[in-house]
Amino acid sequence: MPGRSWYTAISGGSPVKEAKNVAASVRQRLLNLSKAENRPFTEVLQYYGMERFLYRLSQSRYADRFILKGALMLRVWQSPQHRPTMDIDLLGHAENSPEKIEAQVREILAVEVDSDGVLFYPETISSEEITQEAEYSGVRVFFRGTLDTARINFQLDIGFGDSVYPAPRKSSFPTLLEHPAPSMFCYSRESAIAEKLEAMVKHGYLNSRMKDFFDIWLLSRQFSFEGPVLAEALSRTFKQRGTTVSADLPVTEDRFITEKQIQWSAFRRRMKLEYIPASFEQIAQVVLDFLIPVVTALSHESLFSMQWTPAHGWQ
């Protein structure tokens, strides 16, 4: 697959449909929006492209077979803070071979919608298996689209087999302009946290996913949680993934905090997240305060009935 440039002029190809004047108008409006919000145009362009792909997905016969997850859910949850992303993360409930997924994506790209300026190029679709620790865990799909002369490279990361609790609910995905909004099944905050914690436990000192620490820190600062619901989500995810629940997390150790500070600083700089603490120790402490009581109860097979609020923690 070619290098993943966010914004590159291209020409030629066989687009799914024509959208000449609309594309130029939308591009200008996105440029105006990026200036008004002091956001990079590349970020706004990428977000718009992903939004319009999700709308086509929501209008396709595969709408109920994919559940939205990952960084884009921070938009759905209307978090005042978020992190930029170039990828769309989905949980699939469909045949999971790369060939089958490619065929489904090709059909989604061909869905007829009112012109929003985005053209998709189904002939650019390619895929690869996602493996973790030599185990098959999903399919990664690449394809290309354009808005006017701006190229948008897309990446879908599709996982399979995970448990979502509470059950996914249909939500409306926020739009940048006045185009119809995607409506699709979405992950729960509890399961999002559960999967990130499971990765922390499984990978231990090798964990370099600073985005997981950021996401849990952010969610715990902005949303309330019912202890029994979060505990159930953690329990189901760990069981589904075959990981033992343990409160013995590397993040509790000073050596881990010290070693990960460099990675945290790089992540914070790369994501342009100046508003978050520069100290990884501060982030880790919030994460521990939020997770350790729940994990401790689960590891002792005890009920956990407390309630979390950002202002007061567990009570």
Secondary structure, DSSP 8 states (H G I E B T S, - for coil): -----SS-B---S--SS--HHHHHHHHHHHHHHHHHTT--HHHHHHHHHHHHHHHHHHTSTTGGGEEEESTTHHHHTT-S-----SEEEEEE-S---HHHHHHHHHHHHT---S--SEEEEEEEEEEEEEEETTEEEEEEEEEEEEETTEEEEEEEEEEES---SS--EEEE---SSSS---EEEE--HHHHHHHHHHHHHHHGGG---HHHHHHHHHHHHH--EEHHHHHHHHHHHHHHHT----S--GGGSHHHHHHHHHHHHHHHHHTT-TTS-S-HHHHHHHHHHHHHHHHHHHHTT-----EEETTTEE-
